[in-house]
C-alpha cells in the first residue's frame, strides 16, 4: 500500500511544491514513513535545453569522478552543482544529491531517430547498473526527481529536506512509500524517471519477471528491482521507440480481456488482438495504479480489475490523479469534479500545445 | 539358436486369491498377453507373459488378482544392477538392439519436482478465479514484433500490420502427436473429440489422417515427418496447422520404425504404404541436410496451403537445443516444439531412450533465454513436451518460457493406459496401442473421449487456481515469469541455467 498523487496544469501555469507536499502528507496512513519522493516538470527554465541529471552520489569525490568521466565522454556538462538540501531532525542523508545540466553529443548515436534520448538511456542504464556509488534518479529536460528513503523519510521531511516549495512546476508527481524491500535505499522510492517519463505506482505487479525480461531484450537494463523502473522503460519503448500513441501504449500494458475484445467491432477487434499479440510480454498483471507524466501529459491507469484506488479530480485547468480524494481536497478545497474511473479506463490529460 | 542362459527371473508374479476368485474368466478374456488360461476346473497363470498392464486387476470383480514386481532378488550390487545384467543377458542371447516402449526409465531427478510455485500473500492479493476472470486463452503462432498503424478517414487508428494465422487454444494444453499405427483409431478419435470439446488441438503423429478423423480436422495438427507417410495436399489442407517433425525426445537423432505386422489395410491406406510393409522413417529428412533446407520446406508447405496455416517444427531436446531452436525460429516457422528426453514413444532403442537428450525443463529455459537474447522470443511460440504429468508441470513449463504444452502419456493414461511400456508389442489390452480389431473395440470413444476431456478440464481448473493464487490473470503474464518459481535443492549451476532463484531468495 502506497499513496500516489499527480497534478497537472493544462496551461503550464506553475505550482510550487508546497501544495503537493500537503496533499501527500494527508495520505501518511498509506505509507510507512520510510520513503517519499516528488517529480516536477518545468523547474529548470534556465537550462531548459539541457538534460537535467539528478544523481545520488555515495560521496562527492570518487563516485562523482565516475559520473563526470562518463558524461564528458558522451557530451558536454554545461553546469553541475550539489542539489541544495536542508538538514532535518531525525533524518539522515545517506548520499549526496547532485545535479548536472548536460548536453549529449548526438553524433555519438548515429542512425537513431532520437539520438539524445538514446544516449541518455544508455548512460542511465550504464551508471545505474554498476557498483560505482552513483545512481541517476532523473534525467529529463526541465524535470527533476527529489526523493529519499530510510527511517524518518516522511513526505513532509523529504519535501523540507529538498525545500520543494522553492521549485515551480506545471506537472508534479508524488509518492508516499509503504516500504517492503530495501527501505534504506534512496533510489528505491518512486518517482522513477527516464528522460521524458516519470512514473509513480501504487501496487506490486506480479509480472515483474516477464516484463523485465521482455524490456531487457530491447537493450534496457533494470538494476533497481522496482516496478516503476520497468514501467518507465516499457512506456519509453512503446511510445518513443515503437511510436504508439499513449492510449494504445496503456492498452498494451493493461489490455482488455479476450471476452471484451471478442465483443468489439471487427476493426477494433483486430487492433486489440494485435496489441495483445505484439505486447503480451509487456502486459502488467497484479494490483497497480500508475500515474505517469512526460512534458506534455499526465496519465493514470489501473490494472484490469482495479485492485488499487484511483481518484480523479478536476478544477479549472488543473487535473488531479490520486489514491485518495482527501489528498486532492487538501491541495484544492474547491475541486469541481471528483470521479473514480472504472477498471481499465485510463485517464489522459494533455498540456495545451 | 540356443543359449546357456536359461530363463530370466520373473519380472512380475501374478497370483490369484483362490478364496476370492469366482472363476468368471474375465481375466482370461481380458489378458491379450496370454497370462491366464483355463485348465479343467482351474485358472492357470503364466506370470512370465505379464506386462503389468493391470487389465486383469481392473476387470476382476472380486479383487482376487495381485501382482508383484521383481519377486526374485539378484545379489544386490550398486553397479551391476538388475537392469544392466538383464540387458546383457538379453543381448548375449539375441545380438540385437533392445527396444523399449514409453518414456525413459533412467532414475534421474525430475527437475519439475524441485521447482516450487509462488502464491500471493499480503503485498499483493491473490486473484479469486471464482470472482474474477483468469485468462488461459493461448494463441500459438507468429506474433508481430511491433505494430504498424494508420488512421482511417474518421481519424480512428487502424491496424496496418497483417497478422499471421494463429491457433486459438482455450487452455495451454494440447494432445501430442501419436500416430495412427502406433495407437488405434479409437484412441485417436477419443482424443480428437476431447480436443474439440475442450477447445484445444491434437497432433496426428506421422501416420496420416484417417477419414474417421475428418469431422475433427479443424482440431488436428497434421504432422510431416521424415517418412512423409500420409502426406499429400489433401492432408495438409485438412489440418488446422502443420508440424514438421525433425526430432523426438525419446530417440533424438534416429528415425522411426512401425513393423509390418501393424500395417493393416486401414493403416496402409492412411499411411499410403503397402499393406504389411515396414514403415521406416529415416533419421534425417532427406530434403533437409542444412537449416536453409528447413526454411525452404516450411515455405513450400506454406505456399501449398496459401499461407493460411501455422507451421510448427519439433526438435528433440539435446545439448545445443538453444542454438537449434534459434535456427528453427528463423526459418519462417510459427512455433517451435521442444520434446524432452523423457518423452514417450511407441518403440525406441533402450539405449537412446535412457541416455540421449536433456530434460525439457532445461531445454525450454535455455531456448527461451536464447530467443530473447536474439530478440526473437515473442515472434514464435514455444511448445514444451516430454513428461508433462500434471497441471503443476504445465504451469512450471510456462513459467520457464513455454507458451503451451503437449501431453502424450498423460492422455493415454486418461484412457486407461497403465504405462506398462509394451506398446511395441501391439497387444495393448486397453485398445490403445494396438490395431487388433477385438482389442481396439474395447476402447469406446464415447467413454474415452469424456475421460480425456475430464483430464484437460481438471488441469485447466487447477492451472486457473494456481495462476489466481499467484495473482496472474492472463497466461502471457505467466510465460517466462521465472520470478514466480523457486528452486528447491537444485545446485547453483542448474539454477543459473534455469534462471531461477533458490527457495528463500
Interface residues (C-beta under 8 A of the other chain):
Chain A: X180 X203 X204 X206 X207 X208 X209 X210 X213 X214 X216 X217 X218 X242 X243 X244 X245 X248 X257 X258 X259 X267 X270 X271 X273 X274 X275 X276 X277 X278 X280 X281 X283 X284 X285 X286 X287 X304 X305 X307
Chain B: X120 X123 X124 X125 X127 X132 X133 X135 X137 X139 X143 X144 X145 X146 X147 X149 X152 X156 X157 X158 X159 X161 X163 X166 X372 X373 X375 X377 X378 X470 X471 X472 X473 X474 X476 X477 X478 X479 X480 X481 X482 X483 X484
